[in-house]
């Protein structure tokens, strides 16, 4: 097992809050090649990274693959991460966000309306536990996914990057190789098309 140098320990102790010192000590060990330390990082953060990705792709096998890709990229870049006043999880989520963006950009994805869409975490919705609201939200989610499937590939990708991945207009433009103006126009056309494709009562059901 690799031992963290005294200098590294001192630097961590001076910079990192006590409640986060355990994780950043693991990071320091991982940066020196301690695979056991990185394994502990994976065990601690993999569930949260998986949930973040699954909420954006809504397909468990894909989310598992992208979670693995996230930690592989994290392992390759572990030497570059430094304490900057944020939890280590923020660094991992940034990597996961780019992994998901790359996934949508690559064209490997396809929108699926399947039973898995129904397998959601109720805490993701602000429904106050009302069963009728829960049911209505799922009907609306399925209707939305069905409508998105009918958009052309560029519109699907734009909607995915903007609203599923959460990229800004500038980030979406960079991912798609378009200007910001082109992305704004593409998004506008896609939203208008969705408005025509969605069934009557969709907005009322979400109010």
Secondary structure in CASP SS format (residue, H / E / C, confidence):
PFRMAT SS
TARGET T0000
AUTHOR 0000-0000-0000
METHOD secondary structure of the structure
MODEL  1
X C 1.00
X C 1.00
X C 1.00
X C 1.00
X C 1.00
X H 1.00
X H 1.00
X H 1.00
X H 1.00
X H 1.00
X H 1.00
X H 1.00
X H 1.00
X H 1.00
X H 1.00
X C 1.00
X C 1.00
X H 1.00
X H 1.00
X H 1.00
X H 1.00
X H 1.00
X H 1.00
X H 1.00
X H 1.00
X H 1.00
X H 1.00
X H 1.00
X H 1.00
X H 1.00
X H 1.00
X C 1.00
X C 1.00
X C 1.00
X H 1.00
X H 1.00
X H 1.00
X H 1.00
X H 1.00
X H 1.00
X H 1.00
X H 1.00
X H 1.00
X H 1.00
X H 1.00
X H 1.00
X H 1.00
X H 1.00
X H 1.00
X H 1.00
X H 1.00
X H 1.00
X H 1.00
X H 1.00
X H 1.00
X H 1.00
X H 1.00
X C 1.00
X C 1.00
X H 1.00
X H 1.00
X H 1.00
X H 1.00
X H 1.00
X H 1.00
X H 1.00
X H 1.00
X H 1.00
X H 1.00
X H 1.00
X H 1.00
X H 1.00
X H 1.00
X H 1.00
X H 1.00
X H 1.00
X H 1.00
X H 1.00
X H 1.00
X H 1.00
X C 1.00
X C 1.00
X C 1.00
X C 1.00
X C 1.00
X C 1.00
X C 1.00
X H 1.00
X H 1.00
X H 1.00
X H 1.00
X H 1.00
X H 1.00
X H 1.00
X H 1.00
X H 1.00
X H 1.00
X H 1.00
X H 1.00
X H 1.00
X H 1.00
X H 1.00
X H 1.00
X H 1.00
X H 1.00
X H 1.00
X C 1.00
X C 1.00
X C 1.00
X C 1.00
X C 1.00
X C 1.00
X C 1.00
X C 1.00
X H 1.00
X H 1.00
X H 1.00
X H 1.00
X C 1.00
X C 1.00
X C 1.00
X H 1.00
X H 1.00
X H 1.00
X C 1.00
X C 1.00
X C 1.00
X C 1.00
X C 1.00
X C 1.00
X H 1.00
X H 1.00
X H 1.00
X H 1.00
X H 1.00
X H 1.00
X H 1.00
X H 1.00
X H 1.00
X H 1.00
X H 1.00
X H 1.00
X H 1.00
X H 1.00
X H 1.00
X H 1.00
X H 1.00
X H 1.00
X H 1.00
X C 1.00
X C 1.00
X C 1.00
X H 1.00
X H 1.00
X H 1.00
X H 1.00
X H 1.00
X H 1.00
X H 1.00
X H 1.00
X H 1.00
X H 1.00
X H 1.00
X H 1.00
X C 1.00
X C 1.00
X C 1.00
X C 1.00
X H 1.00
X H 1.00
X H 1.00
X H 1.00
X H 1.00
X H 1.00
X H 1.00
X H 1.00
X C 1.00
X C 1.00
X C 1.00
X H 1.00
X H 1.00
X H 1.00
X H 1.00
X H 1.00
X H 1.00
X H 1.00
X H 1.00
X H 1.00
X H 1.00
X H 1.00
X H 1.00
X H 1.00
X H 1.00
X H 1.00
X H 1.00
X H 1.00
X H 1.00
X C 1.00
X C 1.00
X C 1.00
X C 1.00
X H 1.00
X H 1.00
X H 1.00
X H 1.00
X H 1.00
X C 1.00
END
